[in-house]
Amino acid sequence: MEKKSNNDGLRVVLFPLPLQGCISPMLQLAKILHSKGFSITVIHTRFNAPKASSHPLFNFLQIEDGLSETEINEDPTSNVMSLLAQINRNAESPFLDCLQKLLLQSQERITCLIDDCGWLFTQSVSESLNLPRMVLCTFKATFLNAYPIIPLLRTKGYLPVSDSEAEDSVLEFPPLQKRDLLRVVGEDEEELGPFLRVTVETTMRSSGLIFMSCEELEKDSLSIANEIFKVPIFAVGPFHGYFSASSSSLFAQDETCVPWLDNQEDKSVIYVSLGSVVNISESEFLEIAYGLNNSKQPFLWVVRPGLVRGAEWIELLTEELVNSLGEKGKIVKWAPQQDVLAHRAIGGFLTHNGWNSTLESICEGVPMICLPGGWDQMLNSRFVSDIWKVGIHLEGRIDRNEIEKAVKMLMVESEGETIRERMNVLKDEIARSVKHGGSSSRSIETLANHILSL
Ligand SMILES: O=c1ccn([C@@H]2O[C@H](COP(=O)(O)OP(=O)(O)O[C@H]3O[C@H](CO)[C@@H](O)[C@H](O)[C@H]3O)[C@@H](O)[C@H]2O)c(=O)[nH]1
C-alpha cells in the first residue's frame, strides 16, 4: 500500500482489548493508518501486552489492569466475560491518567482515540478530555447489530430448545438457528445484559465505527449498522495479505510448521486450530485426536497450552496414539497461522470460526470445517456453512466418526471440490475489495479524511 505523508504531525491513539483476536486487527488498523501518514501510539494493558519490538514505528504505553500474578497465571481468558468485566473496572483510572499525560506532552496534534467496542469506559473518558473517539469492532457487523436484541432473546421462549425445533431459524437474528442460541446468550445474563447495553450506547455517542470487514461480505449488515448506531461506518478489511497479523502474535510461533508443510502434497493437509480463547474437555480433545488419526489425512494441529481443560498440553494422548498421529501429522503449541493458511499444502481448516481465522481462511481460499465454541463464532460458522457455503458444519458433534467423515468429505470427496470452487469465487471477490479502487480501499481513504476532519 502506498505511503502518504500528508498527515505528518497528526497522531492517533489506539487502545486494543488484551485478547489475541482483538490485538491483531487493532495493529493491522495501526499499520493502515500509519501508511496514510498518521503517527501511532498504542496504549495497552500489562496483561497480554503486544510486543513493542515487533512494531518499531509505533509508540507503546503500558497501563495497569489490576490483574494479579495469580490471576494471570490461571489464564483469565478462560472466562472472557468475567475478564472483560474485571479489566473494565480496573483500567479506567490508569487509562485516563495515561491519556491525559499524552495529550499534555504530545508534540503532535492527537486527532482521536480508536479503541475496541469491548471497552466500556473510553467514551466517557474521551468526552471528558474533549477527544473524539472512534470504535473498532473486531467481529462481523451482523453480530454487533444484534447487541440490542441479544438480551431479549432469552425472554422470547426460544430456550430451552427442543430437538424438533433445533434447526429453526431465529427470526430476529438470521442465519442463526435455535440450537445456536444458548452459546450466544450464555447461562448468565447478569453481566451480559449491561455489557451489551453500554456498548451500544457508547458506540452511538462515538465519532464513527470501523469494521475489519468489507462490503463484499456484508453490505446489508453495514447499512443496518449505520441505521442502528447512527454514526459514520468504515469497513476497512480484510487487509491480512498486505499487513500480516503474525507480527502481533502474543505467543511464540512454531517455525517448523512451514518446512514440514513444504514436504506435503498440494492441498493435502487439514489445519486444525481453535484460536486463542476456546477451550475443550479432555474427552472432546481425544475425539478430535482419534478423528484426525482415523481420517488418514495429513494434519497440522495447534494444541495451545490451556486448550484442554485440566491438562497441560497433550499428555492425555497415549504413546501409541502419539506415534500413530506422528506418522501423518504434526502437533504444535502455536503456528504462524497466516503463513500456514497461505501454504500450497493446506486443503482445509478445522476452525472455531473466530472472525480473524474466518477472514484469514477466506483470504487464502481455504474451505472450512466449522466447530464454533460460542458467541460470534456461532454466527460466523452459519455464514460459512449456510450462506457462503464454503464449509461443512459439525453442528457441535465433537465425535471421532463425525470428524473423520467431515475431513474426508472436505479433503477427498467431490462435495469438498464443490465447496473449494465456491471458496475460490469468494476469495476473488474479497481480494478485489482491498485492491486499489475496491470497497475497503476506498473506505480507508474516507476513514483517513474523516479522522482529519475530527
Ligand atoms: O496457532 C495459531 C492460532 C491462531 N493464530 C492467530 O490468532 C488469531 C485468532 O483470532 P480469532 O480467529 O478471531 O480467534 P480468537 O482468538 O478466539 O478471537 C476472539 O476475538 C475474535 C475477534 O473479536 C472473535 O471473533 C472470537 O470469537 C474471539 O474468541 C488469528 O489471527 C490467527 O491467525 C495464530 O497466529 N496461531
The ligand as an SDF file (V2000), in Angstrom:
LIG
                    3D

 36 38  0  0  0  0  0  0  0  0999 V2000
   -1.6980  -21.1880   16.2070 O   0  0  0  0  0  0  0  0  0  0  0  0
   -2.2620  -20.1190   15.9810 C   0  0  0  0  0  0  0  0  0  0  0  0
   -3.6360  -19.9040   16.2150 C   0  0  0  0  0  0  0  0  0  0  0  0
   -4.1680  -18.6590   15.9420 C   0  0  0  0  0  0  0  0  0  0  0  0
   -3.3680  -17.6580   15.4750 N   0  0  0  0  0  0  0  0  0  0  0  0
   -3.9450  -16.3230   15.1990 C   0  0  0  0  0  0  0  0  0  0  0  0
   -4.7340  -15.9190   16.2850 O   0  0  0  0  0  0  0  0  0  0  0  0
   -5.8460  -15.1670   15.8210 C   0  0  0  0  0  0  0  0  0  0  0  0
   -7.0790  -15.7790   16.4310 C   0  0  0  0  0  0  0  0  0  0  0  0
   -8.1620  -14.9230   16.2350 O   0  0  0  0  0  0  0  0  0  0  0  0
   -9.6560  -15.4560   16.0260 P   0  0  0  0  0  0  0  0  0  0  0  0
   -9.6950  -16.4510   14.9570 O   0  0  0  0  0  0  0  0  0  0  0  0
  -10.5370  -14.2670   15.8230 O   0  0  0  0  0  0  0  0  0  0  0  0
   -9.9780  -16.2450   17.3290 O   0  0  0  0  0  0  0  0  0  0  0  0
   -9.9410  -15.8730   18.9110 P   0  0  0  0  0  0  0  0  0  0  0  0
   -8.5760  -15.8150   19.3520 O   0  0  0  0  0  0  0  0  0  0  0  0
  -10.8220  -16.8700   19.5390 O   0  0  0  0  0  0  0  0  0  0  0  0
  -10.6490  -14.4200   18.9300 O   0  0  0  0  0  0  0  0  0  0  0  0
  -11.5480  -13.7480   19.7950 C   0  0  0  0  0  0  0  0  0  0  0  0
  -11.7500  -12.4880   19.1280 O   0  0  0  0  0  0  0  0  0  0  0  0
  -12.3660  -12.5590   17.8440 C   0  0  0  0  0  0  0  0  0  0  0  0
  -12.4450  -11.1440   17.2900 C   0  0  0  0  0  0  0  0  0  0  0  0
  -13.2170  -10.3330   18.1160 O   0  0  0  0  0  0  0  0  0  0  0  0
  -13.7390  -13.2160   17.9320 C   0  0  0  0  0  0  0  0  0  0  0  0
  -14.2920  -13.3510   16.6320 O   0  0  0  0  0  0  0  0  0  0  0  0
  -13.6040  -14.5680   18.6090 C   0  0  0  0  0  0  0  0  0  0  0  0
  -14.8890  -15.1600   18.7800 O   0  0  0  0  0  0  0  0  0  0  0  0
  -12.9250  -14.4060   19.9570 C   0  0  0  0  0  0  0  0  0  0  0  0
  -12.7920  -15.6590   20.6120 O   0  0  0  0  0  0  0  0  0  0  0  0
   -5.8340  -15.2310   14.3010 C   0  0  0  0  0  0  0  0  0  0  0  0
   -5.3520  -14.0170   13.7550 O   0  0  0  0  0  0  0  0  0  0  0  0
   -4.8510  -16.3570   13.9960 C   0  0  0  0  0  0  0  0  0  0  0  0
   -4.1030  -16.1620   12.8210 O   0  0  0  0  0  0  0  0  0  0  0  0
   -2.0370  -17.8600   15.2380 C   0  0  0  0  0  0  0  0  0  0  0  0
   -1.3190  -16.9610   14.7850 O   0  0  0  0  0  0  0  0  0  0  0  0
   -1.5200  -19.0930   15.5010 N   0  0  0  0  0  0  0  0  0  0  0  0
  1  2  2  0
  2  3  1  0
  2 36  1  0
  3  4  2  0
  4  5  1  0
  5  6  1  0
  5 34  1  0
  6  7  1  0
  6 32  1  0
  7  8  1  0
  8  9  1  0
  8 30  1  0
  9 10  1  0
 10 11  1  0
 11 12  2  0
 11 13  1  0
 11 14  1  0
 14 15  1  0
 15 16  2  0
 15 17  1  0
 15 18  1  0
 18 19  1  0
 19 20  1  0
 19 28  1  0
 20 21  1  0
 21 22  1  0
 21 24  1  0
 22 23  1  0
 24 25  1  0
 24 26  1  0
 26 27  1  0
 26 28  1  0
 28 29  1  0
 30 31  1  0
 30 32  1  0
 32 33  1  0
 34 35  2  0
 34 36  1  0
M  END
$$$$
